[in-house]
Structures are given as C-alpha cells and as structure tokens.
Amino acid sequence: MKLADLATGSDWIVWIVFAIFAVLSIILLSGHGSWFISGYNTASNEEKEKYDEKKLCRTMGIGMSIIAILALTMGLFENILPAFFVYIALGIILVDVVVIIILGNTLCRK
C-alpha cells in the first residue's frame, strides 16, 4: 500500500501546508518574524531580554523548514512512499518539536 492510497482528499492541501511552512521558515531564518513565535510575542520586555531574538528566530526557522521539507517529500513522492511513512513523518515532527523547545529554552538564552 502506498501513501497515495491513504489520501482521500485533494492534493492541494499538502501543497498549501508546504507553502505555509516554507514561508514561515524563510521569514524566521532571516532573523525576523519573532511575532510568529508563540510565547515570545506575548512575553514582557524583561522576559524578552533574556533571549537572543535572532538566534531564537533562526532556531524556529530550522524547525519549520524540516516540517516543510517533510511535507514537500510527502507531496512529491506520495505514489512511491509506503503508507507507513505517515508514522515516520509524525515521529520526525514530534522529535523536531521537542528539539525546538529544548534549543529555544537553552541555546537561545543570552
């Protein structure tokens, strides 16, 4: 069974998800877009001063680009990838989110 056999909806949804994550990752990798980072955008100025904003944006941008590449891979190779790749993709996303949270709270502090 291939990944395409599981798809019941339109293929354009995968491309929209890819486009959203790609645009977010480009904005964050450029060091801008801190308003997209949940928790940081609502933090007080004293709390924001504890973090290196550029490093935090780039860390989040790398994490978003991993998810974007994963969505692109699933969109391009849905006729080739086996159906269990969905579980692999979910595992990669979960590990990615955990790593982003850990790095955001350790590496990105001043």
Legacy VTK file of the C-alpha trace (Angstrom):
# vtk DataFile Version 3.0
C-alpha trace
ASCII
DATASET POLYDATA
POINTS 110 float
0.000 0.000 0.000
1.332 3.390 -0.991
0.877 6.773 0.670
-1.366 7.853 -2.222
-3.798 5.050 -1.353
-4.497 6.688 2.017
-5.263 10.090 0.521
-8.978 10.706 0.233
-8.942 14.476 -0.162
-7.395 16.924 -2.558
-3.658 17.023 -3.167
-3.597 20.810 -2.965
-3.902 20.696 0.837
-0.403 19.222 1.085
0.926 21.991 -1.135
-0.767 24.684 0.958
0.759 23.215 4.130
4.151 23.150 2.414
3.781 26.764 1.256
2.799 27.993 4.728
5.695 26.250 6.446
8.137 27.333 3.713
7.141 30.992 4.004
7.298 30.858 7.810
10.713 29.220 7.740
12.086 31.806 5.296
10.831 34.669 7.465
12.220 33.094 10.631
15.544 32.057 9.081
16.111 35.658 8.041
16.052 36.567 11.740
12.726 38.356 11.526
9.235 37.279 12.444
9.582 36.963 16.195
5.875 37.841 16.369
5.193 34.333 14.955
6.806 32.641 17.970
4.130 31.784 20.480
5.060 32.783 23.995
7.826 35.122 22.871
5.471 37.581 21.235
3.384 37.836 24.428
6.314 37.919 26.851
7.167 41.015 28.824
10.155 43.119 27.815
12.105 41.823 30.819
11.492 38.234 29.696
12.358 39.041 26.063
15.709 40.478 27.153
16.718 37.015 28.400
16.688 35.616 24.840
18.752 36.267 21.725
15.952 37.145 19.300
17.891 36.404 16.087
19.084 33.026 17.362
15.581 32.145 18.541
14.097 33.054 15.155
16.708 31.008 13.304
16.194 28.012 15.579
12.454 28.110 14.971
13.064 28.629 11.246
15.216 25.493 11.025
12.498 23.508 12.777
9.843 24.860 10.431
11.983 24.078 7.392
12.280 20.434 8.496
8.479 20.207 8.566
8.261 21.995 5.193
10.737 19.568 3.610
8.787 16.665 5.062
5.520 17.982 3.577
7.253 18.532 0.227
8.600 14.975 0.281
5.176 13.557 1.040
3.595 15.633 -1.724
6.148 14.772 -4.378
6.591 11.092 -3.600
3.120 10.039 -2.491
2.983 7.421 -5.255
6.336 5.946 -4.210
6.345 6.170 -0.400
4.803 3.328 1.573
1.745 4.010 3.724
3.645 3.608 6.997
5.662 6.726 6.103
2.877 8.671 7.804
4.047 7.242 11.134
7.652 8.054 10.319
6.644 11.629 9.434
4.711 12.012 12.697
7.708 10.727 14.622
10.024 13.177 12.876
7.649 16.064 13.594
7.362 15.124 17.276
11.144 14.881 17.666
11.535 18.169 15.787
9.104 19.965 18.096
10.807 18.604 21.225
14.239 19.652 19.919
12.932 23.126 19.028
11.527 23.580 22.529
14.740 22.406 24.196
17.003 24.530 21.995
14.738 27.542 22.316
14.982 27.402 26.093
18.702 26.610 26.347
20.733 27.621 23.297
18.804 30.815 22.606
19.196 32.334 26.053
21.670 35.165 26.473
LINES 1 111
110 0 1 2 3 4 5 6 7 8 9 10 11 12 13 14 15 16 17 18 19 20 21 22 23 24 25 26 27 28 29 30 31 32 33 34 35 36 37 38 39 40 41 42 43 44 45 46 47 48 49 50 51 52 53 54 55 56 57 58 59 60 61 62 63 64 65 66 67 68 69 70 71 72 73 74 75 76 77 78 79 80 81 82 83 84 85 86 87 88 89 90 91 92 93 94 95 96 97 98 99 100 101 102 103 104 105 106 107 108 109
